[in-house]
């Protein structure tokens, strides 16, 4: 006969896991994780949030089966689900964990388990609620983004360039986008000196977005090219005005 599923058997971690930690823990315990498509793993590498919940359970005569639904929110706003099957092969035996991308494959595997056919499953209503993540403002490109941020800060020559906490956060960047911002010093100053302003937008591992503002100019005593980096657009534009005023 069926017995009520004890929710205590599936305890969430004491502290919140990152999407990457959640995935690694799932893959680490699944016996068939090597069968997952490489493309699925690549998509999950850039996940912004995740949710894991019990989908269904079946207990009978010392045998048990539970299925869990693990859903990740991806950087492009779509969702990807993996199905985890937990069961034992002998009464009271150790649980086995398997993971599937296709729900139909999960059902086929479940049907082969040695559980009495006259004992029905029970389904738990599941409403996946992902942690709220704002829609990204930029179209990001997954790349060596943390290294890009490090190199950008390294070539900045202004002493008030971002460092410390912001630099540490940028080590988690998973994607970035570079766009040119227009407008700046007066036309007369621009005619004599080259000014360019770029926004380097980064998508961090926790889903947050951070931008660095790069000022490139030739407002130097010998006319050489100089790079400055600031944490905000306003600060960068004020620096451009100061540089233009110095050579006016």
Secondary structure as GFF3:
##gff-version 3
##sequence-region A 1 248
A	DSSP	three_ten_helix	7	9	.	.	.	ID=ss1
A	DSSP	alpha_helix	19	29	.	.	.	ID=ss2
A	DSSP	three_ten_helix	33	35	.	.	.	ID=ss3
A	DSSP	alpha_helix	38	44	.	.	.	ID=ss4
A	DSSP	beta_strand	49	60	.	.	.	ID=ss5
A	DSSP	beta_strand	63	73	.	.	.	ID=ss6
A	DSSP	beta_strand	79	87	.	.	.	ID=ss7
A	DSSP	beta_strand	96	100	.	.	.	ID=ss8
A	DSSP	alpha_helix	103	111	.	.	.	ID=ss9
A	DSSP	beta_strand	122	123	.	.	.	ID=ss10
A	DSSP	beta_strand	141	142	.	.	.	ID=ss11
A	DSSP	alpha_helix	145	155	.	.	.	ID=ss12
A	DSSP	alpha_helix	165	170	.	.	.	ID=ss13
A	DSSP	beta_strand	175	181	.	.	.	ID=ss14
A	DSSP	alpha_helix	187	192	.	.	.	ID=ss15
A	DSSP	beta_strand	195	203	.	.	.	ID=ss16
A	DSSP	beta_strand	209	217	.	.	.	ID=ss17
A	DSSP	beta_strand	226	230	.	.	.	ID=ss18
A	DSSP	alpha_helix	233	246	.	.	.	ID=ss19
###
